[in-house]
Amino acid sequence: MNLVAFSGSLRSASLNTGVVRTVAELGPALGVTTTVYPDLGRLPYFDQDRESSGPPVEVLEFRALLAGADAVLISSPEYAHGTSGVLKNALEWVVGGGELVDKPLAVVTASPSMTGGDRAQAWLSETLAVMGARVIPESLPIPLASAKIKDGRVTDPVTLDALRGVVEALRKSAAETGTVPWT
Ligand SMILES: Cc1cc2nc3c(=O)[nH]c(=O)nc-3n(C[C@H](O)[C@H](O)[C@H](O)COP(=O)(O)O)c2cc1C
């Protein structure tokens, strides 16, 4: 399975980028190849006029990456009970293109708080469902994430197991949509 993963945080020591890095490293043992989109900050602000006149090359590249994915994993911070501006912006560029329609998709939210970003997760799940993505129920909030993600990688064994479960669930969903034969 070809998984595309990206973080909704631009912070250099981001917990969510640590989740994405860890998922990419778990992939090969699970039969998954992961392509990480490294920096949502590359995408300009969404502008419907620019979309109509021809989206910028960075947007076309991002859309093409998503179009070629069998499944997608997003790990997002929670900012003021919503998602980050850069992630919302990226999703706006994808609404019109439809690259996420029927795509198996996992939402992870990592936060130092007790709630693990569950409100951002609910917000994202609704938005992504409206965009036609097949958001899997195994999507995962990671509470108290500062204690579970160290030096840019998930170190907590329970969270690592849960992330393996998320990747397996994406594989299963991709097999059901017919993009990847179930092995
Ligand atoms: C502007 C701002 C708003 C935040 N709002 C929330 C929030 O609503 N809920 C929450 O759990 N954490 C909140 N936090 C804390 C973030 O979860 C924390 O900074 C987290 O580490 C950000 O994700 P990252 O490590 O991937 O960059 C907020 C942080 C900032 C800077």
The ligand as an ORCA input file, in Angstrom:
! r2SCAN-3c Opt
* xyz 0 1
  C      -2.273     28.872     19.365
  C      -2.346     27.590     20.129
  C      -3.564     27.053     20.472
  C      -3.642     25.826     21.143
  N      -4.868     25.312     21.436
  C      -4.942     24.048     21.969
  C      -6.211     23.406     22.137
  O      -7.256     23.943     21.868
  N      -6.210     22.139     22.642
  C      -5.050     21.468     22.944
  O      -5.120     20.314     23.362
  N      -3.834     22.059     22.803
  C      -3.759     23.330     22.308
  N      -2.535     23.920     22.129
  C      -1.324     23.188     22.506
  C      -0.856     22.333     21.347
  O      -1.574     21.113     21.393
  C       0.652     22.057     21.501
  O       1.383     23.252     21.344
  C       1.126     20.987     20.523
  O       2.416     20.568     20.887
  C       1.114     21.526     19.101
  O       1.343     20.485     18.185
  P       2.800     20.167     17.617
  O       3.636     19.684     18.763
  O       2.580     19.102     16.593
  O       3.383     21.428     17.019
  C      -2.445     25.150     21.492
  C      -1.215     25.710     21.142
  C      -1.158     26.910     20.480
  C       0.194     27.477     20.104
*
